[in-house]
Amino acid sequence: MSATTWGWLVILLPLLGSITIGLGFRALPERAAGLIGVGAVGLAFACSVAMLISLLGDPAESRHHASSLWDYANAGGLDIQLGIYVDPLSVFMALVVSGVSALIHIYSYSYMQSDRGYRRFFSFLNFFVFSMLLLVLAGNFVLLIVGWAFVGFTSYALISFWYRRETATKAGMKAFVINVVGDIGLVLAAFLIFRELGVFNYEEVFAAAPHHFTTNDGTIVAICCLLLIGAFAKSAQIPFHTWLPDAMEGPTPVSALIHAATMVTAGVYLIARAHPLFELAPTAADISAVVGAVTLIIAGTIAIVVTDLKRIIAYSTLSQVGYMIMGVSIGAYSAGMFHLMTHAFFKSLLFMAAGSIIAAMANEQNIDKISGFRRAMPFTGACLVIGSLALSGFPSTSGFFSKDEILSFATARGGWYTAFGVAGYVGALLTGIYSFRLVFRVLGGEPNDEAKELMDTGHVVHGEPRNPATGQAEDTEVGYPGAEHHIAEQAPGMKIAMGALAVLALFGGIVQIPGLDDLVTKFLEPTFADSVIVPADTTGHEWFGLAIGGVVAFAGIGIAYFLYIARPGTAPALEKRFQGIHDFLFHKWYFDEAIDFLIYRPTIAIGSFANRVFERIVVDGVVNGATDVVRSAGGVVKAAQSGFVRAYALLLFAGFAGLALYFLIVSS
Amino acid sequence: MLSWLIWAPLAVGVIGMALPKRLAGLWAIAGTAFVLGMAISLVTGFDTAGGMQQTTDVTWIKGLGVDYSLGVDGLSVFLILLTALIWLPATAYAAFQGQDRPQLFFGMMLLSETATLGAFCAQDLLLFVLFFDLMLIPFYFLFGVWGKDIPGGVTARAATLKMLIYTLVGSLLMLVGAIATAILSAHGGDITFSMRELAAHPLGSGSQYWIFWFFAAAFLVKMPAFMLHGWMPDAYRIAPLPALAVFSAVLSKVGAYGFLRVVLPIFPDATVHFQEIVLVIALAGVLYGSIMAFTQTNLRLIAGYSSVAQLGFITLGILALRPDGANGALLQIGNHGLVVAPLILIIAVVAARTGTDDLREMGGLATRAPILAAVFLIVILANLAMPGSANFIGEFYILNGVFQAKIVYAIVASLGIALAAFYSLRMYQKVMHDRGPEGESRSREISYRESLAVVPLVLCIVGLALYPQLVLKKTDNSASSAVAATCLRGANGEISVANGYGCPGGLPTFGTAPPANPGLELPSAGLEPVK
């Protein structure tokens, strides 16, 4: 079979899984629903591998295939095909997405077992995998937008999965609306592309663009900036990032899959995919790189002070995606994609470990209340340490190779790009500190009550679940982790998934050791062969960068050790000393408040103004006046005194206003 | 064939009046199902190559030049199907619900179907106007008699009266406009109301300018457009929901259809001249409707204001005066009908369970009614034009048309997409998610009968989402020629003031006068890359 046939299968299998589970939600036993979900994604991964093999069978220069099922919308001069595009980049993404998804499905199979919404969960989770694969395999901008919006929707549906929690439904809404803003950016970009080039197909767009635009042409910069709005909204880059930490309201496997490993990296994929456009618009690419760099540092500073276990990891995700965005924007495409891959491994591992701990804590997520789990949960603890090591770029772990490759590319490119390298190392120091703050506080210290009980009796504590934010009792009837909680130590499914990811997080880096194998770069080469950004040989820079990276990682971990283990009193003392800074960081740089003040409140104010004043004039004034006239033909006098006169005056006024508006428009 | 289609519902309705109460509902269901069958066979037999098909042309009033002239082309073919498709489930729902004086209720429903189908098939201007006015009569009774007074608020009678006054003023203006058009274009010769003839020999621009507004007023009130929507909130609040479903899904679209069928071809210069004013009204409708929709707490009003916004989008698409905009508008007319009808029926289902249509008194319905929740979710996603739905393709075409014609309007209108996401999802969440006030255990799953009315429509939404081309390939030719009329005018130089307006780059310019029937001769106007 050809690569594109495998590609269609990759997309369709999870969709079929989702539909089967969805339609059969009354008939299917829970276990069967879980198995169908796992099986569909597992098969999708197998088909992705087949697609890879089929693609590798082609000579390097013809490793790209387009295929269309049918005319999706072809009228009025627009030609939109239901088509996919298979090339090394999309295959790479499909492999990462389906592979990590399969592991997270296995994890969820155990983790969600006591949740009453089990089938709904797997139906949505499969639908998400379908959407994400559609996004990465889409062959034109319109289908990309479809996949883009589908992942946004499933993200919403899974964030507000426990839909009886008001915090969860609010967070879902926030994520959805911000993502729709991103979608609009993409839609407008597509219009602009169509205006200039008359096509939506990747192949045609990218082939025509270099002949149509001159470098830094205003239009191409505008196109790229609009694409960036989409990328930033989806990848939670500043200032569109506020939805991601709130998205942690969803079940932990969702955080691992959607809000760490796959969906939030869609922006990175988009920039890499559209690199022929971004290289024509260096200004836009630089803006993007700056935003990535700013995000990686700001998110790092916030991660150091927040106390919610999952939100720490969420801010870390923001920060790491910032690295990737920065990487692909400065031209380090394969490095960015490589980091995307390793990040998917270690970040989903971290979330899984966190989920295991949260389960042991009966859904308590505040790290002030979690301590001393190192002996109660040795396996989970080991995974947490491995994930954190890879995240901080500890030498020889996967994150070590991938992060530093981006940074050494920046320094090798020279000029002001060196600044991005420096920003990256600052971020790396922050990463070391916050990730080991998490490790030391959760695993170190005196075992708390839950940890003790787990050690003494082997049982997991089951509390009456309450939402810490609102104090509301959770509704376990419709799907909140029920009375039983599942931790990795006692659930084989979770253990398998976490074990596999731990291995990948530790050793995944060997596929791309500078100067030795460079497998990722070589594989992606055909996609990026047209890139004009070719820095001098980077191998030397890379080894130098690796050395710095290693030192920085040690330094970060060392500082965390000093603050939380060696001198435990230092951190609170520092907080007190620098109260202002701490508050500023703790309130996440006041982004939420600013958006609330600048956008949400004004819109609501306009709405209620329209409701109170405008509708009253239009509806109650003019019309009731007019109705009065007709209805009370006898009471003409009364009508003439009140309603009619008022209506007449208003009509006159409206007429004049309309005329004035008309002449304004005509004359301009 | 078309005559059968148009008059069959009325015949069924008249016979139904004589039937006993028990049978009236079933008989009406059978009748609307039969009409749906005819409509489907009409669509399958439709020749994609375009042109007016299934024509009937009988002289009716010789002295006045009025013909009983019917026909169907790409503009109307899916609207006819939509009409038949919406009337069946709405009638079915009404029958399951049980009505007072059912014979009369269903008689009125069927009369209104006849009027609507007639308006879509009429090719004679006066015939169109008559059918257009005929639509009003049954709804006057449906809303006035079967409507519910709002305790402490507006009465059904007052609300209906208000609606009547609004639409009647529009209708009368249109009647005057139609007569004026025919007389003026006759130049003292034989009067004709044939739309084809009128389009082939347009009036001078001066006459077009004022008659344009007579027609526009009627159509904009019907939609309703911004500032002319004053009748809408009260009417939506009191209307019996099954009647409201067809009213909102189909009747509001007759206004949009009128622009494409009547205004663009017959008053091309005026359309080009006033393009921006109508665009402004439409844009205001998009924004105002959306903002109102998310401050309302009454489900019916959310649906109503959301319709104002959606009709704003459709008007934008038509007034972009480009083939993509017009195609998008036609697709979106169908999409919105398919969405708003199940939406209102679902509101009826929800209201039957909670005893209210106020959001503040709802919540958590999904716990007991997962199927209802799933169906509602699909409708909501289509309503917010989720990419992947046919509504998205409709909006995409519309906005692309506007974007290429008048870029600013498209950018501002895209705000409407974000607002739509917010108000649609808010409605869903407040009904289905979170927690309601006391007594939420009363909620129960959608019943078998209710789902018979709602689920087929939802399946249509899903089906069309997979293959919107089904509609587009049949509308393409007619939509292109409808807007081509305005372009030819503008580019022709015949009317000097039209130069410089409309017909933005991309459309091929045709050097000669418009052909007698543009639908047959113009190719689908393909867009060439500019450079």
Contacts between the chains, C-beta under 8 A, distances in Angstrom:
chain1	res1	chain2	res2	distance
A	22	B	374	7.6
A	25	B	370	7.2
A	70	B	467	7.1
A	70	B	469	7.2
A	71	B	469	4.7
A	71	B	473	7.6
A	72	B	393	7.5
A	72	B	467	7.5
A	72	B	468	6.8
A	72	B	469	6.2
A	73	B	393	4.7
A	73	B	396	7.8
A	73	B	397	7.2
A	73	B	468	5.0
A	73	B	469	5.6
A	73	B	472	5.6
A	74	B	469	6.0
A	74	B	472	6.8
A	74	B	473	7.3
A	75	B	323	7.5
A	75	B	324	7.5
A	75	B	327	4.7
A	75	B	397	7.6
A	75	B	469	7.5
A	75	B	472	3.8
A	75	B	473	6.6
A	75	B	475	6.9
A	75	B	476	4.0
A	75	B	479	7.6
A	75	B	524	7.2
A	76	B	322	7.2
A	76	B	323	3.7
A	76	B	324	3.7
A	76	B	325	7.7
A	76	B	326	7.1
A	76	B	327	4.1
A	76	B	328	7.5
A	76	B	397	6.5
A	76	B	401	7.5
A	76	B	472	7.7
A	76	B	476	6.3
A	76	B	479	6.7
A	76	B	480	6.5
A	76	B	524	7.4
A	76	B	525	7.7
A	76	B	527	7.8
A	77	B	323	6.0
A	77	B	324	5.8
A	77	B	506	7.3
A	77	B	524	7.9
A	77	B	525	6.7
A	77	B	526	5.4
A	77	B	527	3.2
A	78	B	324	5.5
A	78	B	397	6.6
A	78	B	400	6.6
A	78	B	527	7.7
A	80	B	393	7.6
A	120	B	370	7.7
A	142	B	387	8.0
A	142	B	396	7.0
A	145	B	387	4.9
A	146	B	387	4.4
A	146	B	388	4.4
A	146	B	392	7.5
A	148	B	387	7.0
A	149	B	386	5.8
A	149	B	387	3.7
A	149	B	388	6.4
A	149	B	392	7.7
A	150	B	387	7.3
A	150	B	388	5.8
A	153	B	381	6.8
A	153	B	386	6.4
A	156	B	425	7.7
A	160	B	429	7.5
A	160	B	433	6.5
A	163	B	366	6.4
A	163	B	429	7.8
A	163	B	432	7.3
A	163	B	433	3.9
A	163	B	434	7.1
A	164	B	364	6.5
A	164	B	367	7.4
A	164	B	433	7.3
A	164	B	434	6.8
A	164	B	435	6.1
A	166	B	434	5.5
A	166	B	435	7.6
A	169	B	429	5.3
A	169	B	433	4.8
A	169	B	434	5.5
A	172	B	429	7.9
A	173	B	422	7.6
A	173	B	425	5.9
A	173	B	426	7.2
A	173	B	429	6.6
A	176	B	421	6.3
A	176	B	425	6.0
A	177	B	418	6.6
A	177	B	421	5.7
A	177	B	422	5.4
A	177	B	425	7.7
A	180	B	384	7.9
A	180	B	417	6.6
A	180	B	418	5.2
A	180	B	421	4.2
A	181	B	418	5.5
A	183	B	387	6.6
A	183	B	417	7.6
A	184	B	414	4.9
A	184	B	417	5.5
A	184	B	418	6.2
A	187	B	396	6.8
A	187	B	399	7.0
A	187	B	414	6.8
A	187	B	417	7.7
A	188	B	403	7.4
A	188	B	410	7.6
A	188	B	411	6.8
A	188	B	414	6.3
A	190	B	396	7.9
A	190	B	400	8.0
A	191	B	399	6.8
A	191	B	400	5.3
A	191	B	403	4.2
A	191	B	404	7.4
A	191	B	410	6.9
A	192	B	403	7.8
A	194	B	400	6.4
A	194	B	404	7.7
A	195	B	403	7.0
A	195	B	404	5.6
A	195	B	530	7.3
A	196	B	529	7.9
A	196	B	530	7.0
A	196	B	531	7.6
A	197	B	529	5.9
A	198	B	527	6.0
A	198	B	528	6.7
A	198	B	529	3.5
A	198	B	530	7.2
A	199	B	529	7.4
A	208	B	529	7.6
A	212	B	531	6.0
A	475	B	367	7.6
A	475	B	435	7.7
A	477	B	367	6.7
A	478	B	366	7.5
A	478	B	367	4.9
A	603	B	291	7.0
A	603	B	419	7.9
A	604	B	295	7.3
A	606	B	291	5.8
A	607	B	291	4.6
A	607	B	292	6.8
A	607	B	294	6.1
A	607	B	295	3.7
A	608	B	295	5.6
A	610	B	288	6.6
A	610	B	291	5.8
A	610	B	292	5.9
A	610	B	295	7.3
A	611	B	292	6.7
A	611	B	295	5.0
A	611	B	296	7.7
A	615	B	233	7.3
A	615	B	292	7.3
A	618	B	227	6.7
A	618	B	229	7.8
A	618	B	230	5.2
A	619	B	230	4.9
A	619	B	233	6.2
A	619	B	234	7.5
A	622	B	230	6.4
A	623	B	162	5.7
A	623	B	165	7.9
A	623	B	166	7.6
A	623	B	230	4.2
A	623	B	231	6.9
A	624	B	162	7.8
A	626	B	165	6.2
A	627	B	158	6.6
A	627	B	161	5.9
A	627	B	162	5.2
A	627	B	165	6.5
A	630	B	161	6.9
A	630	B	165	6.3
A	631	B	158	7.5
A	631	B	161	6.7
A	654	B	227	7.7
A	661	B	280	7.4
A	662	B	277	6.1
A	665	B	276	5.4
A	665	B	277	6.8
A	665	B	280	7.0
